[in-house]
Amino acid sequence: MTVFTAVLLSLAASAFAFLAAPAFAQGSDAMPSFNGTVLAVAYSGNIVYVGGDFTAAIVNGKPVARGRLAAIDARKGTLLPWSPTADGRVKALVVSGQSIYVAGDFAAIDGVKRDSLARLDVTTGALHSTFKHTISGKPLAAFAAHGRLYLGGTITAVDGQARGRLAAFNLSTGALDKRWLPTADDQVETIAAGGGRVYVGGKFHRVNSVPGYDRLAALDPASAALVTTFKPKPPVITYALAVTTDTVYSAHGGQGGRISSYTPAGALRWSATFDGDAQAVTVLGDTVYAGGHFDRACSTARTGAQGTCVDGADNRVKLAALSAADGHLLDWTADANGVEGVLALAANPRLKTIAMGGAFTTVEGRQQKRFAQFS
């Protein structure tokens, strides 16, 4: 082999390694903290919105009033003036166009009656005057796609019309969708859309009164008909979903938690096991991020009492990064703390950042309460 050929091969190998390297966030940014749990995070351009149980953001050690909703400049790490106030817990945030939809366990926004669901302006925080509904039950998850806002939880009725833990609203008019009428026999914890489907996860065993669609199912976005070819039947509760055009990633609890990867046909590609619930999942480039209240990533799927890893493990405290291709554990470590740990994750592909919320108070060994971003 000539020296020239060897150099070319070396350069080609280096280029391939660069292209194949996972595009995952490296270090925790300087960001505001919060005085209560962050349960939802959502990006819109250069802004990251957060919702939860907090009543103040903490900036340079000083509290700044924020009523369970806040916005942060994701590039600069500065708290923005955007400050609508919810009088109860915010559980889900969804950005669509110039609006952000807020769902949770509240009765009013900025003192104006809104029953568990509201629409706000992404720039001003102003409450939309005509988007108002009466919800029976608690919304736990929301997602915007296909011209609709999809809502899931323990919902039994909207505006007096019966619903089976799922509902949808027209994004243009705000009206309750009277055609999208799926039912689940137990609560829905998460909703996501992709590949022309709406995926729902939770505790349920029947969808549209059909048995055998345990804890994870796919629905037609317009008719709500079951996608019968997608029937993965995970054995434990589904807490969170992240969907790409050709893969469904799911976060599960149980005796030890897990992150799983499914094909659109419902076939299991891979599953990674932890010693505690996986409660959040997101994807950035070739990397899948997992968040939860686990402390270790198990070497095999076998777990013992209380989810203990049986066949060896690597320390991954509340956070882990996995290869999207085969689920193998990556070297990235950004340990958080706390019992509940990480409860929400979101990715911004343009900024190449990951945002997370939860009940933690430290990240990477330094104080960072309940919200963090990696870039």
Summary of the structure (lengths in Angstrom):
residues: 375
radius of gyration: 20.8
end to end distance: 41.5
largest distance: 78.9
contacts: 1375
relative contact order: 0.13
helix: 6%
strand: 47%
